[in-house]
Amino acid sequence: MARQSGVTAMQTAATATGAGASILMAGFNYAVFQVSGTFVATITFQATVDGTNWVTYALSDLATAARTHATTQTTASMYLADDAYALTAIRANITAYTSGTVTVVGSATE
């Protein structure tokens, strides 16, 4: 059985822009994020190696057949970070906010 991190609450009913909590990726290859809520907002997932400098990280939407990677998400869905083994952490940064509440939880696995 593959090793898995616990579920991390990255954004909890957020109503403003902000980076939120990050999940630690050391020793993990993949992460799955569940975005929920009714909102008009943009979530930009970001990754870091050094723990200080964050860069946009493209994820694939598991609800779409094509599973194309996108750098921003604007809908409630499940998103996959693959080949993330060299990353230190990933966070869900709400970079634009208009209304509603945004919740993001994430979990990493081997």
QUIHUDA-V386298 format. One record per residue. N is the residue number from 1. D_CENTER is the distance of its C-alpha to the mean C-alpha in whole Angstrom. Layout:
n->N d_center->D_CENTER
n->N d_center->D_CENTER
This chain:
n->1 d_center->24
n->2 d_center->20
n->3 d_center->19
n->4 d_center->16
n->5 d_center->14
n->6 d_center->14
n->7 d_center->12
n->8 d_center->10
n->9 d_center->10
n->10 d_center->8
n->11 d_center->10
n->12 d_center->13
n->13 d_center->15
n->14 d_center->14
n->15 d_center->17
n->16 d_center->16
n->17 d_center->15
n->18 d_center->13
n->19 d_center->10
n->20 d_center->10
n->21 d_center->10
n->22 d_center->8
n->23 d_center->9
n->24 d_center->12
n->25 d_center->12
n->26 d_center->16
n->27 d_center->17
n->28 d_center->15
n->29 d_center->14
n->30 d_center->11
n->31 d_center->8
n->32 d_center->7
n->33 d_center->5
n->34 d_center->8
n->35 d_center->8
n->36 d_center->12
n->37 d_center->15
n->38 d_center->17
n->39 d_center->16
n->40 d_center->17
n->41 d_center->14
n->42 d_center->12
n->43 d_center->8
n->44 d_center->8
n->45 d_center->5
n->46 d_center->7
n->47 d_center->9
n->48 d_center->12
n->49 d_center->16
n->50 d_center->18
n->51 d_center->16
n->52 d_center->17
n->53 d_center->16
n->54 d_center->13
n->55 d_center->12
n->56 d_center->10
n->57 d_center->9
n->58 d_center->9
n->59 d_center->8
n->60 d_center->10
n->61 d_center->11
n->62 d_center->13
n->63 d_center->15
n->64 d_center->17
n->65 d_center->19
n->66 d_center->19
n->67 d_center->15
n->68 d_center->15
n->69 d_center->13
n->70 d_center->12
n->71 d_center->10
n->72 d_center->10
n->73 d_center->9
n->74 d_center->12
n->75 d_center->12
n->76 d_center->12
n->77 d_center->11
n->78 d_center->9
n->79 d_center->7
n->80 d_center->8
n->81 d_center->8
n->82 d_center->12
n->83 d_center->14
n->84 d_center->12
n->85 d_center->15
n->86 d_center->16
n->87 d_center->13
n->88 d_center->14
n->89 d_center->10
n->90 d_center->7
n->91 d_center->6
n->92 d_center->5
n->93 d_center->8
n->94 d_center->10
n->95 d_center->13
n->96 d_center->15
n->97 d_center->16
n->98 d_center->19
n->99 d_center->20
n->100 d_center->18
n->101 d_center->16
n->102 d_center->12
n->103 d_center->11
n->104 d_center->7
n->105 d_center->8
n->106 d_center->6
n->107 d_center->9
n->108 d_center->10
n->109 d_center->14
n->110 d_center->17
